[in-house]
Amino acid sequence: HNLIVKFKDGVTKRMKKNRALGRWARKTRFPLNSSSHQQKKGFIRKRNRFAFDQLAFVELSPKDNRDKVIKEIASHPDVAYVEPDYLISAFATFPNDPEFFALWSLHNTGNRTHPKGVDIDATSAWDVTTGDPSVIVAVVDTGIDYNHEDLAANMWKNSSEIEGDKNGDGFPGEKGIDDDGDGLIDEDSEGCGSNGIDGMGNPCKWTNDLVNDDDENGYPDDVYGYDFSTCDYHNTEGDCLLPKDWDSDPIDNSIHGTHVAGTIGAVGNNGIGITGVAWNVKLMAIKFLGREGKGSISDALHSIQYAIDHGAHIINNSWGGAEFSQALQDVINDAHQAGITVIAAAGNEHSDNLQYPAALDNVIAVGSTDPWDNLSIYPFEGGSNFGPWVDVSAPGSNIYSTLPNNGYGKRSGTSMASPHVAGVAALLKSHFPNISHEEMERRIKDGVRIHDREIIGNKVHAYWALVDRGTQSVGFSRQAEVVKEEDGFAEISVDRRGHQGAVSVRYQTHAGSALAEVDYLTSSGILSWKNGETGEKSILITLLNETIPDHLDQFEIRLTDPVGTTLYSDRLSVMIYDQDDGARFYEDEIKKWEHHGSISVDIHKHSFSGSSITVEVRTIDGTAKAGEDYQPVTRNLSWDPGAFQSKSVAVPLINDSHSEEDEYFYLTLSNPA
């Protein structure tokens, strides 16, 4: 709330400057590095007088009317100009990863279907920290492709374990215990290590099944973590068709765990692929789910205990079930006592039924949101679970992340939301190494209000979590508002946190794809709160209901010039749904390997028209040919009156044995009715 004053050339004397400032001279600072100051301080070289020497900085109080003060000082003939001393910020930190802009959940630039700014504001958070490799996040899941080009550098490694016992230390198992039940204790300490030769040079007469356990933790060759799964494949009834033993290789033979790991901590700013929420972090691979994503409680218990024993700070659990387990609660309590933050997905049944471990004590339960800040409804089936037991929400619809074999792709579900929260927890642990459980949870939960806030927690906001909005600030508690053109107005809320003193803030609309006086009426003004007054104030924006199909237009409302307070959020995107519009593709381009078997394309209807809508979807050849590279599709999609949802069309891909360049074909929408 200060001013910068520039004096005219020739006005060099301090007394003359003070006369120009009048009663504000006593509240003025002059540049410390003026030429006269440099001379007095004995600088080696006397510099010429620069424009900086002609500046003065006037400090105003919250009670001063800035506009009046500017007018008063600027009217003096010795003053060249007066301007506000605006608050500026560091530019948001962007990584150089080529597919970063596919990550709408981290940085949403908006498009014809997404409101701008609906994300976790990761780029602002990265101005504070991009993570720390000392922070360990255990991914308890289907394993991780630890060789992935965008994950390998961030994989946790057991520094005490050497794969294959290459050091031949001869001390497997736990000291003082008959690990393999052969009646001998610590036999390898007598010289029968991995080479099988005793101290006399003769072959050992016994064996030891823990021969490769260098760190004597009971898990041989646990270099990247461990595989606790006892079944590699269950059928739909839950019967195990491929039983297996534990092993030391937590490689992902599914997709799920690698996708989760990429969202948490894909390597940032390495010029490859994507970036995780935390650029720098260590990912501990703990596998207990089979290739179809099922596993037992007992295997989960061992997995969590391994994370506890091996120094994890955060445990992500993108899995769950409807049955309560006291044993699972007990091991999570142990993790909590060990200072570990436990995070879990709330489930995808689109119900308020409890899911575990998310609903257990000492767990942060995570629901899923879409790019409009609504509760996620998935194109395939179901949607995010909800209810008072869901602590927080995060983006979980169409999340782009890593896939095995150096792949990348999109998945939806609370399984994709939970790792966003785990990534933010990793940033918090990096920035505040001694953060308490209570403070960690408070900062994570104090996020963005979403449209379904009555049934699901606030959406995590990475930047707010790191800087803490505090108790005395003003801002938009949401990142975007989505309104219908036919409603005629948009009501926008501005929230005040705290109640001490009188405060005010200016607001102003700014055009985007929505044009002032065409799609809405320009609006500006001042919002004020009295001393002791708190809560929300409303801004009403008039919407113009024209008949041109515009689909989705956006404009912004910005807050400036806070008096008596600070701004924690200074802009909000307003997206106008046009009821004259019909159906559109969700994306402009989709890439798939042909061995994936099919490609699924989403078509969204954003209109609120009172009649039904039908549109034809048809494939058209490009370099890829129907019958050779894909199976042609022609299909009609219909929406009932007032329906607002997405529909999916699957196009089968033909996996031939030919070596080919990348090929493409088109999907078109036509014959709307």
JOTA-V823255 format. One record per pair of residues at least 12 apart in sequence whose ideal C-beta (glycine too) atoms are under 6 Angstrom apart, sorted by the first residue. I is the first residue (numbers start at 0). J is the second residue. Records with the same first field share a line. If there is no record, write none. Layout:
I = J / J
//
This chain:
0 = 59
1 = 58 / 59 / 84
2 = 57 / 81 / 84
3 = 82 / 84
4 = 55 / 72 / 81
5 = 53 / 54 / 79 / 80
6 = 53 / 77
7 = 77 / 79
10 = 77
19 = 75 / 77 / 78
23 = 57
26 = 57 / 58
27 = 55 / 57
28 = 56
29 = 55
30 = 51 / 54
33 = 52
34 = 46 / 48 / 52
61 = 562 / 563
69 = 81
89 = 126
91 = 122 / 123
92 = 122 / 125 / 126
93 = 122
94 = 267 / 268 / 274
95 = 268 / 270
96 = 272 / 273 / 274
98 = 272 / 273
99 = 274
101 = 399
102 = 399
103 = 370
104 = 118 / 394 / 398
105 = 118 / 121
106 = 118 / 122
111 = 550 / 551
113 = 370
114 = 479 / 572 / 574
115 = 553 / 572
116 = 478 / 479 / 572
117 = 370 / 372 / 478 / 479
119 = 459 / 460 / 461
120 = 460 / 461 / 462
121 = 276 / 461
123 = 462
124 = 426 / 461 / 462 / 465
127 = 465
128 = 426 / 429 / 430
129 = 267 / 278 / 279
130 = 277 / 278 / 279 / 280 / 425 / 426 / 429
131 = 279 / 429
132 = 279 / 281
134 = 280 / 312 / 425 / 428 / 429
135 = 155 / 281 / 283 / 310 / 311 / 312
136 = 263 / 280 / 282 / 313 / 421 / 425
137 = 283 / 285 / 306 / 311 / 314
138 = 256 / 259 / 260 / 282 / 315
139 = 285 / 302 / 316
140 = 255 / 256 / 259 / 288
141 = 251 / 253 / 255 / 256 / 288
142 = 249 / 250 / 251 / 256 / 284 / 286
143 = 251 / 256 / 257 / 260 / 284
144 = 251 / 257 / 403
145 = 223 / 284
147 = 401 / 405
148 = 271 / 405
149 = 265 / 266 / 271 / 272 / 401
150 = 260 / 401
152 = 266
153 = 264 / 266 / 280 / 282
154 = 223 / 282
155 = 281 / 282 / 283
156 = 222
157 = 221 / 222
159 = 214
160 = 213 / 214 / 221 / 222
161 = 213
162 = 220 / 222
164 = 193 / 211 / 213
167 = 192 / 193
168 = 213
169 = 187 / 192
170 = 215
171 = 187 / 207 / 209 / 210 / 212
172 = 209 / 212 / 215
173 = 215
178 = 209
179 = 207 / 208
181 = 205
186 = 205
187 = 207
191 = 203
193 = 210
219 = 247
220 = 247
221 = 247
223 = 249 / 284
224 = 249 / 283 / 284 / 285
225 = 249 / 305
226 = 246 / 248 / 249 / 286
227 = 245 / 287 / 298 / 301 / 302
228 = 286 / 287 / 289 / 294 / 298
229 = 298
230 = 242 / 289
231 = 243 / 289 / 290
232 = 289 / 290 / 291
233 = 293
249 = 284 / 286
251 = 403
252 = 290
253 = 290
254 = 402
255 = 292
257 = 401 / 402 / 403
258 = 400 / 410
259 = 317 / 418
260 = 282
261 = 400 / 401
262 = 275 / 400 / 418
263 = 275 / 418 / 421 / 422
264 = 277 / 280 / 282
265 = 401
272 = 407
275 = 422
276 = 419 / 422
277 = 422 / 425 / 426
280 = 425
283 = 311
285 = 302 / 305
287 = 299 / 302
296 = 324 / 327
300 = 326 / 330
303 = 330
304 = 330
307 = 334 / 337
311 = 339
312 = 428
313 = 340 / 421 / 424 / 425
314 = 339 / 341
315 = 342 / 417 / 418 / 421
316 = 343 / 356
317 = 344 / 414 / 417
319 = 346 / 354 / 355 / 357
323 = 355
327 = 356
328 = 359
331 = 359 / 361
332 = 361
335 = 361
340 = 424 / 439
341 = 362
342 = 363 / 417 / 420 / 421
343 = 356 / 357 / 362
344 = 365 / 413 / 414 / 417
345 = 357 / 364 / 365 / 366 / 384 / 389 / 413
346 = 384 / 413
347 = 381 / 412 / 413
348 = 381 / 384
349 = 381 / 382
350 = 384
351 = 385 / 386
358 = 388
363 = 390
364 = 388 / 389 / 390
365 = 391 / 393 / 416 / 417 / 420
366 = 383 / 385 / 389 / 392 / 455
367 = 383 / 395 / 413 / 416
368 = 392 / 394 / 449 / 458
369 = 396
371 = 481
372 = 449 / 450 / 479
373 = 450
374 = 451 / 455
375 = 395 / 396
377 = 411
378 = 601 / 645 / 647
383 = 413
385 = 454 / 455
389 = 455 / 456
390 = 444 / 456
391 = 443 / 444 / 456 / 459
392 = 455 / 456 / 458
393 = 416 / 419 / 420 / 459
394 = 419
395 = 412 / 413 / 415 / 416
396 = 411
397 = 409 / 411
398 = 415
420 = 459
423 = 459 / 461 / 464
427 = 439 / 464
430 = 465
442 = 464
443 = 459 / 464
446 = 458 / 459 / 460
447 = 460 / 478
448 = 476 / 477
468 = 567
470 = 496 / 497
471 = 497 / 564
472 = 496 / 564 / 565 / 567
473 = 495 / 504 / 564 / 566
474 = 566 / 567 / 568
475 = 568 / 571
476 = 494
479 = 572
480 = 573
481 = 574
482 = 575
483 = 576 / 607
484 = 542 / 544 / 575 / 577
485 = 544 / 578
487 = 542
488 = 539 / 541 / 542
489 = 540 / 573
490 = 537 / 539
491 = 538 / 556
492 = 535 / 537
493 = 526 / 536
494 = 535
495 = 528 / 533
498 = 531 / 533
500 = 530 / 563
501 = 529 / 530 / 563
502 = 528 / 563 / 564
503 = 525 / 527 / 562
504 = 526 / 558 / 561
505 = 525 / 559 / 560
506 = 538 / 556 / 558
507 = 523 / 557
508 = 521 / 522 / 554 / 556
509 = 555 / 557
510 = 554
511 = 553 / 554
512 = 552 / 553
513 = 552 / 553 / 554 / 575
518 = 543 / 552
519 = 540 / 542
520 = 541
522 = 540
548 = 577 / 579 / 580
549 = 577
550 = 577 / 580
551 = 574
552 = 575
553 = 572 / 574
554 = 573
555 = 570 / 572
556 = 571
557 = 569 / 570
576 = 605
578 = 606 / 607 / 608
580 = 606
581 = 606 / 612 / 671
582 = 602 / 604 / 614
583 = 603
585 = 601 / 603
593 = 652 / 654
594 = 654
596 = 652
597 = 649 / 651 / 652
598 = 650
599 = 647 / 649
600 = 648 / 666
601 = 645 / 647
602 = 646
603 = 645
604 = 638
609 = 640
610 = 640
611 = 639 / 640
612 = 638
613 = 635 / 637 / 672
614 = 636 / 668 / 671
615 = 635 / 669 / 670
616 = 634 / 648
617 = 633 / 667
618 = 631 / 632 / 664 / 666
619 = 665 / 667
620 = 664
621 = 663 / 664 / 665
622 = 662 / 663
623 = 662 / 663 / 664
628 = 653 / 662
629 = 650 / 652
630 = 651
632 = 650
//
